[in-house]
């Protein structure tokens, strides 16, 4: 059951038909993700899938469940970021074990995104290094570098302020008026 479930999650996320929706907002995709993966996100968040850390496919499924699913299912809510810490722990484990080197480039992207999503310079530096060294798509590398630049400038992602109930500084407010400032 477990191996089949891991395969179902990985196959769902990395299906060619899903790829166009990975990095753009789509209500229909968000509904599909919710209907398909929300119970598994909740189980992973509760630690019921922690034993999946034992292999690369399990880690890949965990990164999708903990990092991507909440961003689709809980868009515009603090819950979108609630499992970022767990996703980061999985991503660190993946890199420490060298699991990422066994993966396709598309899979690596999703294993490295938990670093990119952190409001922490060390994580941003690691994100950029991993993307530069192990992903050939220049757009993906540029996206990581843009995330890093925001953290270097503000120490946080200003576009999360309203959702997280944080006060926006005048400098952040000006930045948020710029095109492309909100990932």
C-alpha positions as CSV (number, residue, x, y, z in Angstrom):
1,X,0.0,0.0,0.0
2,X,2.7,2.5,1.0
3,X,4.8,2.0,-2.1
4,X,1.8,2.2,-4.3
5,X,0.6,5.4,-2.6
6,X,4.0,7.0,-3.0
7,X,4.0,6.1,-6.7
8,X,0.4,7.5,-7.1
9,X,1.5,10.8,-5.5
10,X,4.7,11.1,-7.6
11,X,2.9,10.0,-10.8
12,X,0.1,12.5,-10.2
13,X,2.4,15.5,-9.6
14,X,4.9,14.7,-12.4
15,X,2.3,13.8,-15.0
16,X,3.0,15.8,-18.2
17,X,-0.6,17.1,-18.1
18,X,0.2,18.8,-14.7
19,X,3.4,20.5,-15.7
20,X,1.8,23.6,-17.2
21,X,0.1,24.3,-13.8
22,X,3.1,23.9,-11.5
23,X,4.0,27.6,-11.3
24,X,0.8,29.4,-12.1
25,X,-2.5,29.9,-10.3
26,X,-5.4,27.9,-11.5
27,X,-8.5,27.3,-9.5
28,X,-9.3,24.1,-11.3
29,X,-5.8,22.8,-10.6
30,X,-6.0,23.8,-7.0
31,X,-9.3,21.9,-6.7
32,X,-7.8,18.8,-8.4
33,X,-4.8,19.0,-6.0
34,X,-7.2,19.4,-3.0
35,X,-9.4,16.5,-4.1
36,X,-6.5,14.2,-4.8
37,X,-3.8,15.1,-2.2
38,X,-5.3,17.0,0.7
39,X,-5.8,13.9,3.0
40,X,-2.2,12.9,2.3
41,X,-0.9,16.4,3.0
42,X,-2.7,16.2,6.4
43,X,-1.2,12.8,7.1
44,X,2.3,13.9,6.2
45,X,1.9,17.1,8.3
46,X,0.9,14.9,11.2
47,X,4.0,12.8,10.8
48,X,2.2,9.7,9.7
49,X,4.4,9.4,6.6
50,X,7.7,10.1,8.2
51,X,8.9,6.6,7.4
52,X,8.9,7.6,3.8
53,X,12.2,9.4,4.4
54,X,13.9,6.0,3.8
55,X,14.0,6.4,0.1
56,X,14.1,8.9,-2.7
57,X,10.6,8.4,-4.0
58,X,9.1,8.8,-0.5
59,X,11.1,12.0,0.0
60,X,9.9,13.3,-3.3
61,X,6.3,12.6,-2.4
62,X,6.8,14.3,1.0
63,X,8.2,17.4,-0.6
64,X,5.2,17.6,-2.9
65,X,2.8,17.0,0.0
66,X,4.4,19.4,2.5
67,X,5.7,22.2,0.2
68,X,3.5,22.3,-2.9
69,X,0.1,21.0,-1.8
70,X,-0.5,23.6,0.9
71,X,0.4,26.4,-1.6
72,X,-2.3,25.2,-3.9
73,X,-4.9,24.1,-1.4
74,X,-4.5,26.9,1.2
75,X,-3.6,29.7,-1.2
76,X,-4.1,33.1,0.5
77,X,-4.0,31.6,4.0
78,X,-1.3,31.2,6.6
79,X,-1.8,27.4,6.2
80,X,-0.1,27.7,2.8
81,X,3.2,28.0,4.7
82,X,2.4,26.0,7.8
83,X,4.4,22.9,6.8
84,X,7.4,24.7,5.3
85,X,9.6,23.6,8.3
86,X,8.8,19.9,7.7
87,X,9.4,20.3,4.0
88,X,12.7,21.9,4.7
89,X,13.7,19.0,7.0
90,X,12.9,16.6,4.2
91,X,14.8,18.7,1.6
92,X,17.9,18.8,3.9
93,X,17.7,15.0,4.4
94,X,17.4,14.5,0.6
95,X,20.6,16.6,-0.1
96,X,22.5,14.9,2.8
97,X,21.6,11.5,1.5
98,X,22.4,12.4,-2.1
99,X,18.9,11.3,-3.1
100,X,18.5,14.3,-5.4
101,X,21.3,13.0,-7.6
102,X,19.1,10.0,-8.4
103,X,16.2,12.2,-9.7
104,X,15.2,13.8,-12.9
105,X,15.7,17.6,-13.3
106,X,12.0,18.2,-12.8
107,X,12.0,16.2,-9.6
108,X,15.1,18.0,-8.3
109,X,13.3,21.3,-8.7
110,X,10.6,20.2,-6.3
111,X,13.2,18.8,-3.9
112,X,15.0,22.2,-3.8
113,X,12.0,24.4,-3.6
114,X,11.7,24.1,0.2
115,X,15.0,25.9,0.5
116,X,13.8,28.6,-1.9
117,X,10.6,29.1,0.1
118,X,12.5,29.9,3.4
119,X,12.9,33.4,4.7
120,X,16.5,32.6,5.6
121,X,19.7,33.7,3.8
122,X,21.5,30.4,4.4
123,X,18.6,28.5,2.8
124,X,18.5,31.0,0.0
125,X,22.2,30.6,-0.6
126,X,21.9,26.8,-0.7
127,X,18.9,27.0,-3.0
128,X,20.8,29.1,-5.5
129,X,23.8,26.8,-5.3
130,X,21.7,23.7,-5.8
131,X,19.7,25.2,-8.7
132,X,22.9,26.5,-10.4
133,X,24.8,23.3,-10.1
134,X,22.1,20.7,-10.6
135,X,19.3,22.3,-12.8
136,X,20.0,23.4,-16.3
137,X,16.8,25.5,-16.9
138,X,18.0,29.2,-16.7
139,X,14.4,30.3,-15.8
140,X,14.4,28.1,-12.8
141,X,17.8,29.3,-11.7
142,X,16.7,33.0,-12.2
143,X,13.6,32.4,-10.1
144,X,15.8,31.1,-7.3
145,X,18.1,34.1,-7.6
146,X,15.1,36.5,-7.5
147,X,13.9,34.8,-4.3
148,X,17.3,35.2,-2.8
149,X,17.5,38.9,-3.8
150,X,14.2,39.5,-1.9
151,X,15.4,37.9,1.2
152,X,18.8,39.7,1.0
153,X,16.9,43.0,0.7
154,X,14.1,42.5,3.2
155,X,14.8,39.4,5.3
156,X,11.4,38.1,4.4
157,X,9.0,37.8,1.5
158,X,6.8,41.0,1.6
159,X,4.1,39.4,-0.5
160,X,3.4,37.1,2.5
161,X,2.9,40.0,4.9
162,X,-0.9,40.4,4.5
163,X,-1.6,36.7,4.7
164,X,0.6,36.3,7.8
165,X,-0.7,39.4,9.5
166,X,2.7,41.2,9.4
167,X,3.0,44.9,9.0
168,X,4.4,46.0,5.7
169,X,7.2,48.6,5.8
170,X,7.1,51.6,3.4
171,X,10.0,50.2,1.4
172,X,8.2,46.8,1.1
173,X,5.0,48.6,0.0
174,X,6.9,50.3,-2.8
175,X,8.5,47.0,-3.8
176,X,5.1,45.3,-3.9
177,X,4.0,47.8,-6.6
178,X,6.7,46.5,-8.9
179,X,5.7,43.9,-11.6
180,X,6.8,40.4,-10.6
181,X,7.3,41.3,-6.9
182,X,4.9,38.7,-5.8
183,X,6.0,35.2,-6.7
